[in-house]
Amino acid sequence: MARLPAPPDLDWTPEGTPVARQFDDVYFTTADGLEEARAVFLAGCGLPERWQGRRVFTVAETGFGTGLNFLALWDLWRRTRPSPTAQLHFVSFEAHPLAESDAARALSAWPELSPLAERALARWPACPRGVRSISWPGEGVSLTLHIGDIAEALPRSVFSADAWFLDGFSPSRNASMWDQGLYPLIAARTAPGGVAATFTVARAVREGLSTAGFEVSKQPGFGRKRERLEARFAGSGAPAPGALAWHAPASPAGKVAIIGAGIAGACVAREARSAGLQPALFDPKGPGAGASGNPLALIMPRLDAGDTPQARLLIDAYLHAQAAFQGLPGAEMTSVHQSPRSDEEAARFAKVLADPPLPLEDLEAVAGGGLLHKRALVVRPKQILEDCMAGVACHFGAPVETDLAALRVNGDAFDAIVLASGMGIAAAGPWLGLTGKLGQVEHAAGQTPAPASAVAAGHYALAWGEERLWGATYAPATDGEAHVSAAAQAANAAALETLAPWWHRQASQSAVTSHAGIRATTPDRLPVAGALPDIARARRVFAPLARGQSVDAPAPCLPGVYLVGGLGSRGFTFAPWLARLVIAGLTGAPIPAARPSLEAVSPMRFILRGLKRGTLNPAP
Ligand code: SAM
């Protein structure tokens, strides 16, 4: 299977309705797709009445297509939103994502939707397999799009829906979207009393739904269709969280304390505000005092050769950072010319290009075996942090006293605490095995003005306007202090001479300032995000792992306490995605990641591994 999903093979009816040649079916009725969406899915799910009085409402869909159902729903939400702080989450699944231009063409049939269509198209999800998460905070609307075949993506998804739109082409033309194996998965992701609606009354669909616990009823159909289905879930839904799974909050969080004002904490604060929470950000040293304080930073993808959970996670995080920062005054799109450092790396690049995980808009081959990342970003961390912290209550420059068990910070009570203080989180989780890596970069101002550009080969060099930045070194932080050193400056100068001698010549004639920071790094180099495990209970519950036995139990966690950390040298790439994961976990929103990605960043992984490998003692 190619890493990029196959685009749909589209035909268009004379009325402008898209037709999928592969399935020989229309995306929506040619007569009036919008009215059909309203009658079959919105009214079929009892909307808007069903969301009255709700603080959060989640709708899931099989088959995102042109996004018409999503826009019809958003339009109804605008007119009937239960309260100014209510949140609507839409989760959808799509194997063959439409290009933005095709979606625009299809949606142009409804001028009344054009204000919303423009907003959706402006942030149209990138097509690589994985999970895209887009939100429109002012509207209280979020979209979580799982890209990939539903048979793979649905079991990996984590959410609980109040309503389902089942919209996967006609069952007789596309059996994969109505497979009997899907209904139990749908039921496991349906809240008690949740509903489902669809245009088809095919017997297999009715049987699948009722066997999974839905009460199904036929209703008068829309347009030329005689009948349609409505279903109500009579089961209890939601699977129990596993050892690495995400924890829904015991009570909805309102006041959230965030400890640490580097890029991780700042992104958590921004996400918390977008989700309608009240974040308070604490840092004794102020914003960007640690590793996030360099004058410029680069956001570029790390591309693995294989299609592993880790490779997908890296792409999800990169695409999320790209979408989160693009267009901010502190960010500029740039291309990065990445040259291989070794034959091994050249072979990896060749594999990546043979089966690219990003589309041509993002990635191309360059002469000499290199990669050209065409939509990377150069950012000014200070400006990005300010942007993230706008409207957030900031408590800087004073000591921070945290009582995790009582959920108190400096004596004040919170509903949740997120620890995002770099190496500071090691105190709450020594078993994370965090180590500090010392990274130094060099900066020169007053250079010949240049558009944003970057070159990389292990080290990297950036230009933006009159600034240049290059580095970075990567060494153990032996005494935990962020010292600059002449040796690191010399190593960076040597690397710049190879990467961009023309920049080096000019920069070396001006004042060069060195910046050092400590990057908190985990043993497996992947970051951590999620609920903070209760280590004492976890060592007891999972003790049998130490004896080679298996345990099927949820992870015991400290209620209301979360971690974001271990971002290593990819802070600006990981932070927006991790922040969204944690705020989704904390508010009970759909988790914008596939389960293998969640497991790969779960703090619990180190406890489970430690018990299995005998490096962590089980409790008696
Ligand atoms: N709800 C859409 C809209 O508002 O435009 C129309 C959905 S269209 C009827 C069905 C969608 O299901 C198509 O976009 C198609 O690519 C997608 N699809 C078909 N088979 C799939 C599969 N096995 N997994 C995921 N998506 C699939």
Residues whose N, C-alpha, C, O or C-beta is under 5 A from the ligand:
A	BS01	SAM	V26 Y27 G63 F64 G65 T66 G67 L68 N69 F70 F93 E94 A95 H96 G148 D149 I150 D167 G168 F169 S176 M177
